[in-house]
Amino acid sequence: MKRPLAMALALVALLPLAGLGWMGARLAASEQQRFQQRVQALLETRLNDTKGRIQEFLQAHERQFQRQIQDLGALDAPTLRDLARNDALIRQVFVLDPQGRVLQPPLDGPLTAAETDFLSRARDILAGKDLLYQGMREGASSDSQARDDSGWFTWYGGRGLNIIYWQRNASGQTIGLEVDRVRLLAEVIGILPDTSGEAADASQGRIRLQDERGTTLYQWGPYEPEEGQAPAAALALPQPFSSWKIACLVPASALQAGPSLRIQLAAGLVAAGCALIALVIYLAREYSREMREAGQRLSFVNQVSHELKTPLTNIRMYAELLEDSLQDEGEEQRRKLGVIVSESRRLSRLIENVLAFSKDRQKRLTLRRRQACADDVIRSAIEQFRPGMEAKGIEIQFDGEAALPFEFDPDSLEQILGNLFSNVEKYAGAGKLLRVDSRQQDGWTTIRVSDRGPGIPRGQTEKVFSPFHRLSDRLTEGVAGTGIGLTIARSLARLHGGDLTLLPAEQGASFELRLPIPRTEDSAAP
C-alpha cells in the first residue's frame, strides 16, 4: 500500500478517535464539575446544620439576656453588679443615656476593679458613642423609632474579640451586657460534635471552627488534612461571631468522580477504536484487492496490445505496399484498400495510446530523443490524416516556421499530433477546418492546433485532460473514443519538459503544445 493512502486511512481512524477522545474529556470534565458541585452542596448542607445549631444556641441566650434585662428593677450600681456576679457568662453590665453618655457604672463614684477594666477596655466605643447608633436602619434618622431595640455589638481590642448584648428601654436608655467570650465559646463548643464522636470514615472530612485570623478554635472529624489545605466549603457564623467561620476539609479523592464514568468512556473509546480499525482494515484490503485487479486488467490490456501491435504492423505495411502496386486498378479497389490502410493506422494509434497510458500509469513512460525537425513531423502527421479529413470536407492549413532541428522524440510528437488531429476529425468536422501553426522563439518550439468546431466549455478546460473524461454534449454522442488521447498527449509533452494547454478561443478549440529547445554548446557560445 502506498504511503499517502496508508496515511489517509490512518487519519480515517485517528481523527474520529481524537474527536471522541476530546468529547470524552469534555464530558468527563463536565461530569467532574457537576460532581464537585454536588459534593460542595452536600458539605454546605452539613455546615448549615452546624450553623443552625449555633444560631439556635445564640438565640436562646438572646432571649435569656432579654429576660434578665427586663427583670431588672432600678438601674443602679448594686443591682447591675449583682447581675454580673450571679451570671458567669456576663462580665460587666452598663447603662447609657439616650445621648450615649455612661450612666452606669458611675464615673464619679467608687468603681470595682472589673468596672475600671471595662471602662478602659471600652473607652473608644463609649467615647465614639458607637452603641448609640447601633441598630440604625439604613437611611433612617436618629429617631429611636427608626432603630432596632436589641442586638449584638462586637469590637476588637485587648485579647481579641469583645462581645456586648444590648437592649434599649422605653426611655431610650441602652442597657449593655458584656459577654465573656471564652465562656460563650466554650458553651458553643459544648453543643458541637465530639472530636472522637465521628465515624472512622475519613471521607466525611474535618470541620473546623476558625476565628477572624483563620486560627482553628475547635475541630472534629476523622480526616487529617494536609498543612495549608484549602477548605472545600465554608460558611460565616451568625452574630456575634460573624467574623468567624466553619470550614469543611475533605480528602481530594472525595471530590473526584468515581471510576465508573471513566470506565464507560474508556470502553466506548475502545469499542469505537476497534470499529474504526476494523473499517480501516476492510478498506485497505478492498483497496489492495481493487488495485491488484486493476493491475491485472492493465497488464492484460498491455499484453493484448503488444500482441496486436505486431500483426497490425504487418497488415498496415502490406496494405500500403498493395496500395502502391495497385495504382492502375479501378477506383473502387483503391477506395477499399484506402479504408484498410486508414483503419489500420487508426487502430495503430489506439494501440500506441493504450501502451503509452499503461506505461504512464506505471511511471515507465520514456522518450527516445534525437535530432529532428518539428515541421517534418507535423507534415508527416498531416499526410496520414489528409485522406480522412478530405473525405469529410475538412480543409487543412499549415503555417510552419519550426524548421530548426533540435533534440526531441519525433514518435512522441507524432503521437501527440495524432491525438489532436483525431479529435478534430471526430468532434470538429462540422467546422471544416484544421489549422496548424508552428513557431520557434526564445528557446521554445510552439505548435498550435485549432479548429472551428463546437469548442469546449470553460468548466471543462482542465477536465478534458483527465483520463476517460468525455464531454457530455450532444455533439459527442455516438462518437467512438477511449478518452485517454489528451491525457497521453499532455503526459508526453510534460515528459519533454513542456506542456499541452487549451487556449481560450472565440470559436472552436485551440490547443497549444510547447516543447523546450535544449541549449547546446554551439548555441550557448557567444
C-alpha positions, 0 to 999 in steps of 0.5 A, spaced: 500 500 500 502 506 498 504 511 503 499 517 502 493 512 502 496 508 508 496 515 511 489 517 509 486 511 512 490 512 518 487 519 519 480 515 517 481 512 524 485 517 528 481 523 527 474 520 529 478 517 535 481 524 537 474 527 536 471 522 541 477 522 545 476 530 546 468 529 547 470 524 552 474 529 556 469 534 555 464 530 558 468 527 563 470 534 565 463 536 565 461 530 569 467 532 574 464 539 575 457 537 576 460 532 581 464 537 585 458 541 585 454 536 588 459 534 593 460 542 595 452 542 596 452 536 600 458 539 605 454 546 605 448 542 607 452 539 613 455 546 615 448 549 615 446 544 620 452 546 624 450 553 623 443 552 625 445 549 631 449 555 633 444 560 631 439 556 635 444 556 641 445 564 640 438 565 640 436 562 646 441 566 650 438 572 646 432 571 649 435 569 656 439 576 656 432 579 654 429 576 660 434 578 665 434 585 662 427 586 663 427 583 670 431 588 672 428 593 677 432 600 678 438 601 674 443 602 679 450 600 681 448 594 686 443 591 682 447 591 675 453 588 679 449 583 682 447 581 675 454 580 673 456 576 679 450 571 679 451 570 671 458 567 669 457 568 662 456 576 663 462 580 665 460 587 666 453 590 665 452 598 663 447 603 662 447 609 657 443 615 656 439 616 650 445 621 648 450 615 649 453 618 655 455 612 661 450 612 666 452 606 669 457 604 672 458 611 675 464 615 673 464 619 679 463 614 684 467 608 687 468 603 681 470 595 682 476 593 679 472 589 673 468 596 672 475 600 671 477 594 666 471 595 662 471 602 662 478 602 659 477 596 655 471 600 652 473 607 652 473 608 644 466 605 643 463 609 649 467 615 647 465 614 639 458 613 642 458 607 637 452 603 641 448 609 640 447 608 633 447 601 633 441 598 630 440 604 625 436 602 619 439 604 613 437 611 611 433 612 617 434 618 622 436 618 629 429 617 631 429 611 636 423 609 632 427 608 626 432 603 630 432 596 632 431 595 640 436 589 641 442 586 638 449 584 638 455 589 638 462 586 637 469 590 637 476 588 637 481 590 642 485 587 648 485 579 647 481 579 641 474 579 640 469 583 645 462 581 645 456 586 648 448 584 648 444 590 648 437 592 649 434 599 649 428 601 654 422 605 653 426 611 655 431 610 650 436 608 655 441 602 652 442 597 657 449 593 655 451 586 657 458 584 656 459 577 654 465 573 656 467 570 650 471 564 652 465 562 656 460 563 650 465 559 646 466 554 650 458 553 651 458 553 643 463 548 643 459 544 648 453 543 643 458 541 637 460 534 635 465 530 639 472 530 636 472 522 637 464 522 636 465 521 628 465 515 624 472 512 622 470 514 615 475 519 613 471 521 607 466 525 611 472 530 612 474 535 618 470 541 620 473 546 623 471 552 627 476 558 625 476 565 628 477 572 624 485 570 623 483 563 620 486 560 627 482 553 628 478 554 635 475 547 635 475 541 630 472 534 629 472 529 624 476 523 622 480 526 616 487 529 617 488 534 612 494 536 609 498 543 612 495 549 608 489 545 605 484 549 602 477 548 605 472 545 600 466 549 603 465 554 608 460 558 611 460 565 616 457 564 623 451 568 625 452 574 630 456 575 634 461 571 631 460 573 624 467 574 623 468 567 624 467 561 620 466 553 619 470 550 614 469 543 611 476 539 609 475 533 605 480 528 602 481 530 594 479 523 592 472 525 595 471 530 590 473 526 584 468 522 580 468 515 581 471 510 576 465 508 573 464 514 568 471 513 566 470 506 565 464 507 560 468 512 556 474 508 556 470 502 553 466 506 548 473 509 546 475 502 545 469 499 542 469 505 537 477 504 536 476 497 534 470 499 529 474 504 526 480 499 525 476 494 523 473 499 517 480 501 516 482 494 515 476 492 510 478 498 506 485 497 505 484 490 503 478 492 498 483 497 496 489 492 495 484 487 492 481 493 487 488 495 485 491 488 484 485 487 479 486 493 476 493 491 475 491 485 472 486 488 467 492 493 465 497 488 464 492 484 460 490 490 456 498 491 455 499 484 453 493 484 448 496 490 445 503 488 444 500 482 441 496 486 436 501 491 435 505 486 431 500 483 426 497 490 425 504 492 423 504 487 418 497 488 415 498 496 415 505 495 411 502 490 406 496 494 405 500 500 403 505 496 399 498 493 395 496 500 395 502 502 391 502 496 386 495 497 385 495 504 382 492 502 375 486 498 378 479 501 378 477 506 383 473 502 387 479 497 389 483 503 391 477 506 395 477 499 399 484 498 400 484 506 402 479 504 408 484 498 410 490 502 410 486 508 414 483 503 419 489 500 420 493 506 422 487 508 426 487 502 430 495 503 430 494 509 434 489 506 439 494 501 440 500 506 441 495 510 446 493 504 450 501 502 451 503 509 452 497 510 458 499 503 461 506 505 461 504 512 464 500 509 469 506 505 471 511 511 471 515 507 465 513 512 460 520 514 456 522 518 450 527 516 445 530 523 443 534 525 437 535 530 432 529 532 428 525 537 425 518 539 428 515 541 421 517 534 418 513 531 423 507 535 423 507 534 415 508 527 416 502 527 421 498 531 416 499 526 410 496 520 414 490 524 416 489 528 409 485 522 406 480 522 412 479 529 413 478 530 405 473 525 405 469 529 410 470 536 407 475 538 412 480 543 409 487 543 412 492 549 413 499 549 415 503 555 417 510 552 419 516 556 421 519 550 426 524 548 421 530 548 426 532 541 428 533 540 435 533 534 440 526 531 441 522 524 440 519 525 433 514 518 435 512 522 441 510 528 437 507 524 432 503 521 437 501 527 440 499 530 433 495 524 432 491 525 438 489 532 436 488 531 429 483 525 431 479 529 435 478 534 430 476 529 425 471 526 430 468 532 434 470 538 429 468 536 422 462 540 422 467 546 422 471 544 416 477 546 418 484 544 421 489 549 422 496 548 424 501 553 426 508 552 428 513 557 431 520 557 434 522 563 439 526 564 445 528 557 446 521 554 445 518 550 439 510 552 439 505 548 435 498 550 435 492 546 433 485 549 432 479 548 429 472 551 428 468 546 431 463 546 437 469 548 442 469 546 449 466 549 455 470 553 460 468 548 466 471 543 462 478 546 460 482 542 465 477 536 465 478 534 458 485 532 460 483 527 465 483 520 463 476 517 460 473 524 461 468 525 455 464 531 454 457 530 455 454 534 449 450 532 444 455 533 439 459 527 442 454 522 442 455 516 438 462 518 437 467 512 438 473 514 443 477 511 449 478 518 452 485 517 454 488 521 447 489 528 451 491 525 457 497 521 453 498 527 449 499 532 455 503 526 459 508 526 453 509 533 452 510 534 460 515 528 459 519 533 454 519 538 459 513 542 456 506 542 456 499 541 452 494 547 454 487 549 451 487 556 449 481 560 450 478 561 443 472 565 440 470 559 436 472 552 436 478 549 440 485 551 440 490 547 443 497 549 444 503 544 445 510 547 447 516 543 447 523 546 450 529 547 445 535 544 449 541 549 449 547 546 446 554 548 446 554 551 439 548 555 441 550 557 448 557 560 445 557 567 444 
